Amino acid sequence: MPEAPLLSLPLADDHETIAEQLFRRLQNAIVRGDIAPGSKISEPELARTHGVSRGPLREAIHRLEGQRLVVRVPHVGARVVSLSQQQLIELYQIRESLEGMACRLAAERMSAAQISELRQVLHTHERDEAFQAGVGYYQQEGDHDFHYRIIQGSGNHTLTELLCGELYQRVRMYRIQFSATPHRPRQAFAEHHRILDAIAERDGELAELLMRRHIAASRRNIERQLHNNDNGGEA
């Protein structure tokens, strides 16, 4: 597997520790694919490159392990997580079920103000340069993420802990990796609008169905891409 690329790290400000900065930079690089799945995380190399002690570095890597973005391999060390095709499909099956449920609850529980804010999120997505160019979908996290907002709007703390905690960054990692398929960004955007309309109409059953279909479509897109890669890129 390739070695992780080296990252430059500025001095921490008064409000953010070196470990926090390093964690966020590594997290972003992993999620966006700048550090490829399966890449080795070299503690000595990172410590030397960034001029940091092993303590803050190990703290950052430990936090990445907690997000399941980095795993420890016996006799090898820390590596970026790399899901098998089966594991990836299983992850999307979990999303389909749990996010469908979250969407139904959101239709029942989100306030009018929250729904209005969610619509503004989609307006922001539509204006994104990568989306306008048809090469990707808006990929910011947290409150800028359509899925994150809906999960938060479900009002179910257990669902939120699962989908916005343990699974969130791994899901983002693969959402970003497979979002640049031709035509998929605009299809996904249209699906988001239909989901939002169902939520606004307080139709929980339809909202759940549309979210499940949306994630199932993403799963099928991934399966097609993986199949094409296995066959040398043939359609």
C-alpha positions in Angstrom: 0.0 0.0 0.0 1.2 3.6 -0.6 2.7 5.6 2.2 0.6 8.5 3.5 1.6 11.9 2.0 3.2 14.4 4.2 1.1 17.4 5.5 2.4 20.8 6.5 1.1 21.9 9.9 1.1 25.5 11.0 1.5 26.5 14.6 -1.6 26.0 16.8 -3.5 29.1 17.8 -4.5 29.9 21.4 -7.7 27.9 21.1 -6.5 24.8 19.3 -3.8 22.4 20.4 -1.2 20.8 18.1 -3.0 17.5 18.5 -6.3 19.0 17.5 -4.9 20.6 14.4 -3.1 17.5 13.4 -6.2 15.4 14.0 -8.4 17.7 11.8 -5.8 17.8 9.0 -5.4 14.0 8.9 -9.1 13.5 9.2 -9.8 15.8 6.3 -7.0 14.2 4.2 -8.4 10.7 4.8 -12.0 11.5 4.2 -11.2 13.3 1.0 -9.0 10.5 -0.2 -5.7 12.6 -0.2 -4.5 9.8 2.0 -5.6 6.6 0.3 -7.5 3.8 2.0 -5.0 1.2 3.3 -2.1 3.8 3.5 0.3 3.3 6.3 0.4 6.1 9.0 4.1 6.6 9.8 4.4 8.1 13.3 8.1 8.8 13.0 7.7 10.5 9.6 4.8 12.6 10.6 6.4 13.6 13.9 9.6 14.6 12.0 7.8 16.5 9.3 5.6 18.5 11.6 8.1 19.0 14.3 5.8 17.6 16.9 6.4 15.2 19.7 5.0 11.7 19.6 2.5 12.5 22.4 0.3 14.9 20.4 0.7 12.8 17.3 -0.4 9.6 19.1 -3.4 11.6 20.5 -4.5 12.6 17.0 -4.1 9.1 15.7 -6.0 7.7 18.7 -8.9 10.0 17.9 -8.8 8.8 14.3 -9.0 5.2 15.5 -12.0 6.2 17.6 -13.7 7.3 14.3 -12.7 4.1 12.7 -10.8 6.0 10.1 -7.5 4.4 11.2 -7.0 0.8 12.3 -4.2 -1.0 14.0 -2.8 -3.9 12.1 -0.7 -6.4 14.2 3.0 -6.2 13.3 2.3 -3.5 10.7 1.0 -0.5 12.7 -1.6 2.2 12.0 -3.3 2.2 8.5 -6.1 4.1 7.0 -9.2 2.0 7.0 -10.0 0.1 3.8 -13.4 -1.5 3.5 -13.9 -4.6 1.4 -16.7 -4.4 -1.2 -18.9 -6.5 1.1 -18.2 -4.3 4.1 -19.0 -1.2 2.0 -22.3 -2.6 0.8 -23.2 -3.6 4.3 -22.4 0.0 5.5 -24.8 1.3 2.9 -27.5 -1.2 3.8 -27.2 0.1 7.4 -27.5 3.7 6.2 -30.6 2.9 4.1 -32.4 1.5 7.1 -31.3 3.9 9.8 -31.4 7.1 7.7 -34.8 6.1 6.3 -36.0 5.9 9.9 -34.4 9.2 10.8 -36.0 10.9 7.8 -39.5 9.7 8.8 -38.9 11.0 12.3 -37.6 14.3 10.9 -40.8 14.8 8.9 -42.7 14.4 12.2 -40.5 16.5 14.4 -38.5 19.2 12.5 -39.7 22.7 13.2 -40.6 25.0 10.3 -37.4 27.0 11.0 -35.3 23.8 10.7 -37.0 22.9 7.4 -36.4 26.4 6.1 -32.7 26.1 7.1 -32.5 22.7 5.4 -33.8 24.3 2.2 -31.2 26.9 2.5 -28.5 24.2 2.7 -29.7 22.9 -0.7 -29.5 26.4 -2.1 -25.9 26.5 -1.0 -25.2 23.1 -2.5 -26.6 24.2 -5.8 -24.3 27.3 -6.0 -21.2 25.2 -5.3 -18.6 25.4 -8.2 -17.9 21.7 -8.3 -21.6 21.0 -8.5 -22.2 23.6 -11.2 -19.4 22.0 -13.2 -21.0 18.6 -12.8 -17.9 17.1 -11.2 -19.0 16.5 -7.7 -21.5 17.3 -4.9 -21.0 19.8 -2.1 -19.0 17.9 0.5 -18.8 20.0 3.7 -19.7 18.3 7.0 -21.9 18.9 9.9 -24.6 21.6 9.6 -23.7 22.0 5.9 -24.5 18.4 5.2 -28.1 17.6 4.1 -28.0 14.1 5.6 -26.5 15.3 8.9 -29.2 17.9 9.3 -32.0 15.4 8.8 -30.5 13.0 11.3 -30.2 15.8 13.8 -33.8 16.8 13.0 -35.0 13.3 13.9 -34.8 14.1 17.6 -33.6 10.5 18.2 -30.4 10.6 20.3 -29.5 7.0 19.6 -29.8 7.4 15.9 -27.8 10.6 16.1 -25.0 9.0 18.0 -24.7 6.2 15.5 -25.1 8.1 12.3 -23.4 11.4 13.3 -20.8 9.8 15.5 -19.4 6.3 15.0 -20.3 6.0 11.3 -20.3 9.6 10.1 -16.7 10.1 8.9 -16.4 6.6 7.3 -19.7 7.3 5.4 -18.4 10.7 4.3 -15.2 9.1 3.1 -17.0 6.9 0.7 -19.7 9.4 -0.2 -17.0 11.7 -1.4 -15.0 9.0 -3.2 -18.0 7.9 -5.3 -19.8 11.2 -5.7 -18.1 12.3 -8.9 -19.8 9.7 -11.2 -21.2 11.4 -14.3 -24.7 12.6 -13.8 -24.9 11.4 -10.2 -24.4 14.8 -8.5 -27.5 16.3 -10.2 -29.5 13.1 -9.6 -28.6 13.2 -6.0 -29.5 16.9 -5.7 -32.9 16.2 -7.3 -33.5 13.3 -4.9 -32.6 15.6 -2.0 -35.2 18.1 -3.1 -37.9 15.4 -3.2 -37.0 14.2 0.2 -37.1 17.8 1.6 -40.5 18.3 0.0 -41.9 15.2 1.7 -40.5 16.4 5.1 -42.0 19.8 4.6 -45.4 18.2 3.8 -45.0 16.1 7.0 -45.3 12.9 5.0 -43.1 10.7 7.1 -43.9 7.5 5.2 -43.0 9.1 1.8 -39.9 10.8 3.3 -38.6 7.5 4.6 -39.3 5.8 1.3 -37.5 8.5 -0.7 -34.5 8.5 1.6 -34.2 4.7 1.3 -34.4 4.9 -2.4 -31.8 7.7 -2.5 -29.3 5.7 -0.5 -30.1 2.5 -2.4 -29.3 4.4 -5.6 -26.0 5.5 -4.2 -25.2 1.9 -3.2 -26.0 0.7 -6.8 -23.8 3.5 -8.1 -20.9 2.2 -6.0 -21.5 -1.4 -7.0 -21.4 -0.4 -10.7 -18.2 1.5 -10.2 -16.5 -1.4 -8.3 -17.7 -3.8 -11.0 -16.3 -1.6 -13.8 -13.0 -1.2 -11.9 -12.8 -5.0 -11.6 -13.3 -5.3 -15.4 -10.7 -2.7 -16.4 -13.2 0.1 -16.7 -15.5 -1.5 -19.2 -19.2 -0.5 -19.1 
